[in-house]
Amino acid sequence: MIRSHLLSGLVLLLATSLAAAQSKPYRLPSVDLKQPVIWGSEATTPEGFTLAFGGLMQAAPDGSPHTRIRLNNNADLETLKFDSDGAKSLLALHAQLLAAQQAARLRAHAARHFYLEGAQEFATSRYLPAPMEKSLAAGRQEISAIRAALAEHAPAFAPRVDAMLEAALKLSADPQPTVSADLARRLFQAAEKLDQAAALVNPEPGPRALSPLVYDPGTKLFILFGGDHLDYLTNDVWVFDPANLTWKQRHQVKAPRPRANHTWEVLEPGKLRLSGGYTYVSNTDYMGGQYVDWGDGDFVYDVAANTWSGEGPLVDADARTYRSGPFHPDFYLQGERPDAAAFQKQLSELPANQWWATKPPHLPHLNRDWGSAVLAPECDLLLRWSGGHCAHGGTDVLHYHLASNRWELTAPVEFPLGQLYTNTEYPAGVSFNRRVWITGHTYQNYGYDQTQHAMYFVGQSRASFPYSPWRGDWLANEATLKPNGMNYNSCFYTLTLTNIGDGSLVCWTNEGRVFHRPPAWQEMELAGDELPGSIVDNSTLTYDSQRNKLYFFRKKYGDSATYDGVVHALDLKTKTVTKLTPDGADAAHQIPYLCQIRYDAASDLLLCGCTLPPDASGLRRTPAYDPKHNRWVSLKITGDDPSGERGRNVSLGMMYDAQRKLFWAVDTKSQVYVLRVDPRTADVQPLK
């Protein structure tokens, strides 16, 4: 019997354990990230011809290694180029359909954004450059043009592609669209149909992971079934003919359910047995397994007849299975319509110096530890890119709508298989959707650049990646290389970003170097006192808009080390660093956490996102730095304290909203807190 084998190093579960595993979610084992391609598969003919397909290529701009072949055992794998006239025609149509899918996805994102923003009608903006009715009409015209070209460029594919396009047209056939959850859902489904149509005219299968190949000696074809796109599972069938080096998709009416990490076995020439494989479980438990085996018996594929039979249920072929619940964008559209007016009224009536938990409905999962959050003022959003290590490890950036108290997920969650919940062992590069993989922690290594209308993430070792809230997606094709001073081992721990006066970004490194990106990262030449380096878990920097200065705070690593109260100030006009020893510095050892210190221009205070040990009355006062008088002070702030019982929340993201003159904070469970500071009634006292 001939068996395929996976290159990923994953241990295939024994058939005897399938029944037990079926009811218990499990975690996939991690793989060696030193391999260029992970989670891939290959199979070899008796004559020594090898086909490799699938898996994630960490250095590839689209995450995919594409089709690779080895002519004999002594040769290297080479990428197969589809450059025949027929393949080029299909590739052109494929690109046209992907462009239509991207445009449809932007319309869906705009519809979802305006609904969750609490808007009553659509308005032209960066989200929606043209009125929605005109944008939808343009999309329908684009689809109609593609349908007209199908018969000429891809007659063999026309009926199936046309059915997908017809479905997309019906889902977006709304001449007078209104802001609604239903429209947002339908437009997302229309974009999905266009993506499926594009997959049908691809000269090779779409990228996927843990989809084993098998060679059938009867038909002399390689067979590929299903696999994990990392945000969805599929159950399509493709065959590769080594004689003419071409792929062809096989279509059936019914097939086994979508799955990945299954096994193949040749029963006899032309008859293949498929067993096992997992599906998603959408588990929200802490470090919970995200996969469960079907345990639905064996299936037999007749290669010549192109039919399936078996013990388990057969379902519609060419289907997709997405994660559900809080791992899917539709989860956040449920329930009552967002009421922005009511929420803004609550904010305007907030009592001063009291944290208030806003309790947004439909909270994201999993936990979002080890990071911060940033404001995107021009689109009135809080962006949360936090996780890694033992927390959420997806590529998704959460949007929180400051107007309506609602969370938004812009795309189905995709996870890095067995690398999920690892510490520093997350993949490099991008996913199949060209979304950036999170690092072991995100801490403060991302920030929003208003001059570029994008959030920038610098935690990966080589590149700086932009994320556009307007598009609801990463712009991986606009990534730029980081300078050497920002490119060092485990840089995600210590690279620390913040905005300055024009909305652009600066970055502080572990060597005490400062970089600015207008628009490429360039190092500042500093004068004056020596600037210390940033330290994991124990440092931050923030911008003082009144004085055009950056303030740097840091202490030595470890819970046993205490803060000495010293502050370093960088005058951005002269580029001069000054070491400051504020009044009360000798009492600053009480400050338990330095990673969240943000400047309130209205109060002219730098508020700490932590609380001091309880005083005689049991109150945990909040420390702050007073730049006008160069002193440490404490404030009486009560309410729903996001810092928690220990006064230190390492997963807290705290920001200052200059428009509303409010502090916002978000914790690991995606609970949101808001605070209005009034020093006149906050019982400001020198730190002692």
N, C-alpha and C positions, 0 to 999 in steps of 0.2 A: 504494500500500500504506500502511496506517495502522500506525504503531508507537507503543508506549507509551514513556514516558521516566521515568527515576528522578530524584528531586529531590536525592538524596544527593551527587551530583557524582562518583560512582564511575565510573571509566573501564571500559567494558565491553570484555572481551577479544575480539579478532578471531577469527573462526572458524578461520583458518589456524593460530592458535597453540594451539588446544585440545589437539591431540595431544601437543605438547611439555609443556604445562602439566599434563596429566593425571598424569604421573609425578613432578612436582616440586611440592612444597608451596609456596604463595606467601602473601604478606601483602597484605591489602586496603589500598588507599590511605586516608589519613585524610580527614576531611571538615571543613568549616567549622563549628565548634561555636557560632558566633554565630547560626546558624539555629535557630529554635525547635524545628523538627522535622528530624531527620536520618534518613537511610536509608529515606525514605518514597517513595511513588509516586503519580502521578496520570495520568489520561487524560481526553481531551475529545472530545465528540461533534462532528460537523460543525456542529451548531446552536449550539455554544458551552457546553453543559452539561459541567461538570468534576466528576469524582469523585476524591477524594484519600483514600488509605487506607495504613495501615502506617507504619513508621518509629517512632522514639523521640521523644516529646515530653519534653524535659528538665525542664520545669516541672510536668508532670502527676503527680499522686499515685500513679498506676499505670503511669507511663511511656508511656502510649498516647494518641495524638491522636484515636483512634476514627474514625468515618466522618465525612468532611467533604465538602460540596458547594459548588459555585459555579454559580449559575443562568445567568450570562452572563459574558463576558470582563471586564466592568467591575466585577463584584461581588467581594466578599471571600469567602474560604472560611468556611463556617459549619458548626459541628458539628451533625450530624443527630441528633435526639432520637427514640428509639423509644418512643413513648408511647401507642400504640394499646392496646386491651384485650388483644389477642393477644400483642403484644410484652411488655406488662407481666406477663402470665401466664408467658411464657417466661423473663423476667428473674427472676421469683420462684423458678422451678424451677432456673434457673441458679445463683442465690445459694444455694439449698438444697444443690445438688450440690457447689458449691465449699466450703460449710461441712463437708459430709461428707468431702470430699477433704482438707481441713485437719486434721480429726480423725484420719483415716487416716494422714496424714503424721506426725502427732505419735506415733501408735502405732509406726510404722515407725522413727522416730528413737529412741524409747525402746528398742525391741528391739535396734537397732544399738548404742546406747550401752551397754546392759547387757552385750551380748556382748563388745564391745571393751574394756569395763572389766574383763573377766575374771570377771564374776559368774556364780554357779552357778544362781541363781534370781532372779526378779523381786521387787522390793520397792517399795512405794508411796513416792513422793517427788515432787518437782517435775517430774521426768521422767514419772512415771506416777502421777497422783493417785488412781486406782483400780486394783485388781489387774488384771493383763493379761487374765485370762479374762473378767472383767466388762467391761472396756473393749472387748474384741473382740465380746462379745455385744451391747453397746450399739451398736457400729458396724453389726453385722448387722441389728439391729432398725431402725436408721435407714435402711439401704439398702432393707429390705423395705417401709418406709413410703413411700419415694420411688417404688418400683416400683408400689405400689398407686395412687399419684396420677398416674402417667404417662398412663394411658388417658384420664383426665378432662382433664388440663391440656395434654397434648401428644401426642394420638393419632398424629399423623403421624410423630413421632419415636420412639414407644414401642418398636418392635422393635429398633432399633439401640442406643438407650440401655439397654434392658433387657439386651441381650447384654453390654454393658460392665459393668452392675451384677451380672449373674450371674457374670461372670469375677471381679469384685472379691470377691463372696461366697465363691467357691471358694478364692481365694487366702488369705482370712482365716478360713476355716472350721476353727478349731483350738480345740476345747473345753477342752483342757488344754495350753496353750502352754508350751514350754520355751525357755530361753535358747539360741538357736542362730543360726548364720549363715543357715541356710535360712529361718527365720522372718523375720529381718530383710529378706532379699531379697524374700520373698513379700509382706510388708506394704508394701514400697516399690512393688512392681508393682501391688498393689491400689489404692494411692493414685493411681498413674498412670492406671489404668482409670477411676477416678472423675473425674479431671481431663479425660480424653477424653470421658466422658459429659457433663460440664458444657459442653464445647465444642460438642457436638451440639445443645444447646438454646439456644445464644446467638443472639440476633436479628441479630448481626453476626459476622464472622469474628474469631477470636482474634487478639491483637496479633502482629505479625511485622515483620521488616525485609527489605529488598531483595527484595520480592515485587512485580514490575511488574504493573500493570493494563493491560488492552487492551480497546478497545471493538470489538464485532463489529457491523458495519452490517447484517448479515443478520437477526439476532435482536433487534437493538437492545438488547443486554445488555453490561455490563462483565464481564470474566472475571478472576478472581484464582486463581492456582495456587501452592501451597506457600509457601515463605519460611523465614526464620530467626527462630526464637523466642529466639535467642541461647544457649539451652541445648539446643535440639533443632531439627531441620529436619523439615518436614512435606511431604506431597504431596496435600493436600486441594484441592478445587475449590469455589469459591463464585462465584455470579453476582449482579450487582446490576442491578435493573430501575429505570431512571431515571423511568419512567412512574408507578410507585407508590412509589418510594423505599424499596424493600425488598431485603434480601439473602436468598438461599436457597442452602443447601449442596447441591451436586450429589454424588451418591454413585455410584461405579463399582466394579466388581470389581477391575479392574487399572488402574494408572496409572504414569507415569514415576516413577523413584525420587525420594525427598525431596531437595530442593535449594533454593537461593536464588540471586539475581543472574543468573537466566536472561533470555532475551529472547523477546518475542512478535513475530509477524508475521502479518498477515491475508493469507492466500493468495487467498481469495475469500470473499464473504459466507457466514458459517456455518462456515468452515474456517480454523483458526488453527494456525500452526506455532510450536512451542516448541523453543528451542535452548539448549544450554550450561547454565550454572549450576554451582555448586560443592557439594561435600559436605565434611564434617569429616575431618581427618586425624589429630588427637590427637597432634601432634608434641611431643616433649619436648626438642628441641634448643634451645640458647640463641637467643632471638629468632627461633625457627623459624616458618615459615609454618604457619598452622593450617587452610588451605583448599586444596583441589585440585579442578580441574574434572573433571566426569564424562567429557566427550569421547565420549559415547555416541550421537552422531548427533542427528537431528531427530525430533520427534514431532508428530503432527497431532491436534488436538482437534476433533471434530465437535460443535458446540455443540448443535444440535437433537437429535442422537441420543445425546449425552452419552457418547461413546466415544472411546477413544484408539487410535491406531495409530502405528507408527513403526519406525525402524531399530534402536533399542536395546531393552533388556529392559523389560518391564512387570512391576511387582510389586504386592503388595496395596495397595489404595488406603487413604487415611486413616491412613497409617502415620507413625511418628516415628523419627528417627535421632538418637541421643544420641552424645556423645563417649564414648570408651572408655578402658581402662587407668586410669591415675591420675587421670583427669578424671571418673571415675564412682564413686559411693559403694561399689558392689559390689567394686571392686578391693581395698579394705582389709579385706574379709571373708574373703579367700582364705587358704589355708595352715592352719597349726596353730592350734588354739584358744588364745586368750590365757591365759597362766598368771600371774595376779597374785601368787599366793603365792611363786612362784619369783623373780619380779622384785623383790618387796619384800624377800626374803631377800638378794638381791644388794645392794640398797641399804643394808641394815642392816650388811653386812660390808664396805662401802667403806673402804679405807684413807684416813686423813685427808690433806688437802692434796695430793690427786691428782685431776685431772680424769679422768673415765671416759666414753668414748663408748659410749652405750647401744646404738647400731646398731639402731634399730627396723626391723622388716620393712616392706616395701611403702611406700617413701618417696613423699611427694607431689612433683609436678612442676607447673609449671616452677619455676625458681629464685625464691626469695622475698627479693629484695634490698630495701634502703632502708627497713628498718623495725625493729621491736622485737617483743616478745611480752609477754603479761601472764598472770598467774595468776588463775584463778577459784577461790579456795580452797574455797568451799562446794560446788562440784561437782567438785573435784579434777582440774581441767583446766588445761592450758596453751593459751591462745588465740593463734593466729598470724594477724595481719591485715597482711601485709607484701607489698610488691610495687610495682606501678606502674612508670613510666619504662620501662626495657628488661627488666623482669621480669614475673612473673605479674600479669595485670591483671584477674582475675576478681572476682566479688562474694563468693566463698566465704571463710568464716573457718575455718581449720583447727583441729581439736581434737586435742590430744595427751593421752592418758590417762596420768597420773602413776602410776596403780596397775599398769598392765600393759605400758607401753612400746609402745603402739600408736597410730598416727595414725587419725583419722576425718575423712571428708569427708561433710557432711550433705546435700548436694544436687549434682546434675550441674553441672559448671562451665559458666558462661556468660561469654562474652568480648565486649568492646565493639567488635567488627568491626575497622575500619581504625584505631581509636584505640589498639589494643593495641600496646605497646612505644613509645608516644610518651612524651615527657617530661612536660609539663604539660597535655597535650591530651586528658584523659579527660572523658567526659560528666559533666554535673551530674545530680543527682537520683537516680532509681532505675530499675531494669530492669523488664521486663514482669512479673517475679515479685516486684516491690516490694523488691528487694534493692539495697543501696546501691553505687553505683559507687565504686571505689577512686580515689584522687587520684594525682598524679604520683609521690608518695612518701607513705608513712605515718609513717615515723620514729617519733616518740613521741606522736602526736596521738590516741591512743586509750588507754583504761584501763578496768579493771573496777570497777564501783561495787557493793559488797556490799549497800549499803542499798537499792538498786533491783534487785538480782539481774540486772544487765545490764552489758554492755560498752558504752561510749560512744565514738563516733567523731566528732571535731570538725574533721576536715580539709577538708570541703567548706565553701564560702564562707558559706552562710547558716544552715545548721541543724546541730544536734547529733543524731546518729542512734543509737538503742539497738540492741544485738544481744543476743538471749537464747540462751545456751548450752542452757538447758532446752528451748527449742523448736527449737534448731538453725537459727535463722533471724533475719533482721533484723525489727525492729518499726517499719517505716517510718511507719506511721500514728501512732506515738507520738513522732515527731521534734518537736523544739522549736527555735524560733529562737534563735540565739546573740546575746548582747549585742554592741554595736558594737565594744567593745574586743577581742573575739575574732574579729571579722569583718573581715579585711583581705586584701589581695591576696596570693595564694600563702601563706595562713596555714598550710597543711599542713606547710610546711618548719619552722616554729618553735613552733607551739602544742605544749606539753609537759605531759603529764598524769602524775599519780601519786596513790596512795591516801594517806589520813591515818588517824588512829587508829580512827575509827568505820567505816572501810571506804569512806567517800565519796571523791569526787574533787576535786582542785584542778588548776588549769591556769595555767601561766606563759606570758606572751606576749612578743613581741619588743620591747615597750615597757617591760618590767619590771613589768607589772601581774599581779595574782594574782586568779583567780576561783575560787569554790567553788560546788558545785551541791547545795543541800539543799532541794528537788530542782531548782529552776531555777538557772541560772548567775547568781551575784551577785558583784560585785567586793568584795574585802577592802580596807578602808581601812588602809593601812600607815603605821607611824611609824618613826622612827629613821633609819638610813642609807639612801641611795638604792639601790634594787634594780636592777641592770642587766637588760637584756632577754635573752631566749634567742636563740641563734644556730644556724643550720642546721649540722648535722654536728659541732657543737662545744659542746654544753651539755646539762645534764640537771638534774633535781632529785630528791631522795629524802627519805623521811620517817624520822625517828629516833623510835621509839616510846617509848624510855626518857625522853627529854627533851621530847617533844611539840613537836619542831622540824622545820622543813623546811630542807634544805641545798641551795644552788644553786651549780652549778659551770659556768663558761663561760670560753672564750678567744675571741680574735678569729678571724674566718673565714680559712681558707686554711692549707695545709700549711706555709707559711713562718712563720706565726705560732706562738708557743709559749705555753704556759700559765704564768701567773705565780704559781700556787699559792693564790690568794685564794679564800676560801669566804664566801658570804653565808648567814647563818642567820636564819630567821624563827621567832620564838617565837609559836606559834599561840594561846597564851592572851592575850598582850598585843598581838599583831599588830605586834611591833617587829622591824625588820631590823637585824642587826649585821654589819658587815664584819669578817671574821676574816683574819688573816695567820698561818697555822699555822707551827710550827717545820718547817723543811725546805721552805718555800715557794720558796726560791731554787733548789732542786733539782727542783721540780715540772715544769720545762720538759721533763723526760724523759718525762712521761706523754703518750702519743701520742693518747689517745682518751678523751673525757669523757662520751660519750652513754650509757654503761652503768655507772653507779655505784649499787650497791644495798646496803641496810643489813641486816646480820646481827645481830639482837638478841642471839643466844646468845653471840657473840664481841664484841659492841659495837664493830663495825668497819664502815666503808663500803668495800666491796671494789670495785675498778675492773675493768671488763670489758675489760682490755687488759694488755699486759706491757711492761716496760721494755727498753731495749736490752741486749744480752747483757753479762754481767759477764766477768771474767777467765777464769772457768771455762766460759763459753759459756751459762750459765743466764740465762734471761729471767725475772727476778723480777716479782712482781705488786704494783702499788702499792695502797695503801689509806689512807683517812683515819681517824684515831683521834680521835673527838669528845671523849672524856673528857680527853685531854691536849692537844687541839688541835694535832695534829702529823701530818705525812705520814710513812708508814712503807712498807716493802716486805716481802713474804712470799715464802718459798720454796715455790712451788706447781708441781708437775710433772704428768706424765701427758699425756693427749690434749688439748692446749691448744686451745680453740675460737677463740682470738684469732689463730691462724695464725703464719706465719713472720715477718711484719712487726709482730706485736704489736698489730695494729689491724684489727678486722673491722667494717666499716660496716654489715653486715647481721646483726649479732649481736643476739639478744634474750636478755638475762640477767635472771633473777628469783630472789628468795629465797623458799623454801618454809618458813615458820615451823613448820608441823606436823612436818615431817621434819628440820628444821634443815639443809637442803641448798640449795645454789645449783643452778639449772638454766639451761642455755643452749641455744640453737638457732641454727644457721647457715643460710646461704642455700640449702643443699641439703637442708634439713630433717633434718640429723643432730642428735641430741640429746646433750647432755653434762651430767654431774652432778658436784658437788663438795661434800665436807664439809670445812669449815675448822676447824682446831684451832690457835689462836694459840700454845698452849704448845709445839707441835712444829713450828711453821712458820718458825722462825728469824726472828722479827720484828726488823727493823732500822730505825733512823731513815733516812729518805730523804736521800741525800747524793750 
